[in-house]
Amino acid sequence: QKLARIRENSNFFRAELQKMGFEVLGDNDSPVMPIMLYNPAKIPAFSRECLRENVAVVVVGFPATPLLLARARICISASHSREDLIKALQVISKAGDLTGIKYFPAARKKQEEVKDTIKLD
């Protein structure tokens, strides 16, 4: 049951991060999720912003990674509730916006797509 819960939590968290526009490395089902920061100057800013909101992330930079491949590592467990995960996602999203590490545009909502569609008569 715990393994199934870890897999469920991990896949939910990874999918939500990707929808937000983060570049997430690693395999599906893995509870360890590297979020790419790239710029070494963003490491302390991202970490501090998450910690300010009581979300612990591990940041990794040079010399543990190549200079321009800095990342934050998120670890998910079976004991995290859905509410815990949602709160962490909100904090990480805000930190990502503030530090500019959302490298892929978030998926637009269907309503915006419909509104932007031009109808030809």
Beta strands, then each sheet from edge to edge (+ up, - down):
strand 1: 32-38
strand 2: 58-60
strand 3: 70-75
sheet 1: 1+ 3- 2+
end
